[in-house]
Amino acid sequence: MSSGTCQKFHFNDYLVDTLIEKVREMRPLLAAKAARHEEIGELTPEVVEALSAARLFWMALPERLGGLAISSRGQSQVVAEVARGCPSTAWTLSIINSNVWLASAMSFEMQDFVFSDKTNPPRACGPTNGSGSLTPDGDHFILNGRWAYGSGSHHATFALVPAKSPDGAMNFVALPLADAKIENTWKVAGMKGTGSDTVVAENVRIGKDQFTHIAGVGDTVSLHVSSNGLSPDARKAELLEATDYWIGLTLLRSKTLAIIFGTAQGLMDEVLKTRQKGIMFTTYEHRDESQVFQASLGKCHAKLAAVEALLYQTCDLNDLGALQGRALTMEERLSSRSQTVIAVEILTDAVTELMKLYGTSAYMEKCPAQRYWRDYMVGSSHGVFTADPGYETIGKYILGIEPNITIPTFF
């Protein structure tokens, strides 16, 4: 345990090596089903069952709710390994973990509702791009709304969605997906198997224990959440664990970086399979005899190693604060944002070079390389990695210019 950590808090990272080994055993299955995931827009039942059997959907969940309580570093190692086999699977897995964790950060009453079965925890998605409303109906409320980008919605039990109550307050609502509709709106170039479709609620009856008031800005839900900050029930404070002190956006950034890092590793694996191919318009019978190929491959490997170091640095920021039972400082959040933005720039350079190394056949539809490339380009375009507003936010903070273009909870 790192210096200054609280003895009360811990992560179960002794499980990580076992989880990674399980993922490596399922890599052939992931690779074999990756193309099918694109075709059907969701994961195949065989893959969902394998992930569930390995309890990978509950890595981020605290122990009190039946989870594994794995650190963000440990989760990132596992998710990156999954992405080497199928990026869409890794994205779905990470998103479900993030939202199961988010549900564990709601009021204890809501936790009791969502996690009533601790021996078989539910899976959750979290489409927050949209709006909803809660209307009083006796002792209950009626929920209406639609929310886009519900990654993992096809394999989840609940959707965590933002909705306003009549007093104008923003809430997170646990919407049972059995009571909702999923509209097929995820028509994209990559990460096609994530099922990131639109969740729709039409006059769904909601109990008081199914939602928690949260701090927000307009229709934007604040991701700075923890049970310590949200739950008024101090009598259960002794139940808090390290996972309750993660900060939403820094956790999301690091775990999403792990997905695209693993995707780039998967592309590297495909390039290495071509080492015995010749090089057109040269006398090389095998490309691994070329010093240019050797040096370019070495440069890509060096870039991947640099990104891995940045990834673990930002994960360690998340985990150290959690182990100390505190929220991250603004300087730590600034470091997290800086590390991830730079890491994506380095990673994009490596992916571009790897596609050149593979050659033009990399873009054939039957070639797995083009799928890794498309998945990487879509994944790295996620808003958490946007460079220019990110750099401006960092610069304004360094210069002390207020107001900044990003609210503090989005650092």
Secondary structure, 3 states (H helix, E strand, C coil): CCCCCCCCCCCCHHHHHHHHHHHHHHHHHHHHHHHHHHHHCCCCHHHHHHHHHCCHHHCCCCHHHCCCCCCHHHHHHHHHHHHHHCHHHHHHHHHHHHHHHHHHCCCHHHHHHHCCCCCCCCCEECCCEEEEEEEEECCEEEEEEEEEEECCHHHCCEEEEEEECCCCCEEEEEEEHHHCEEECCCCCCCCHHHCCEEEEEEEEEECHHHEEEECEECCEECCCCCHHHHCCCHHHHHHCCHHHHCCHHHHHHHHHHHHHHHHHHHHHHHHHCCCCCCCCCCCCCCHHHCHHHHHHHHHHHHHHHHHHHHHHHHHHHHHHHHHCCCCCCHHHHHHHHHHHHHHHHHHHHHHHHHHHHHCHHHHCCCCHHHHHHHHHHHHCCCHHHCHHHHHHHHHHHHHCCCCCCCCHHHC
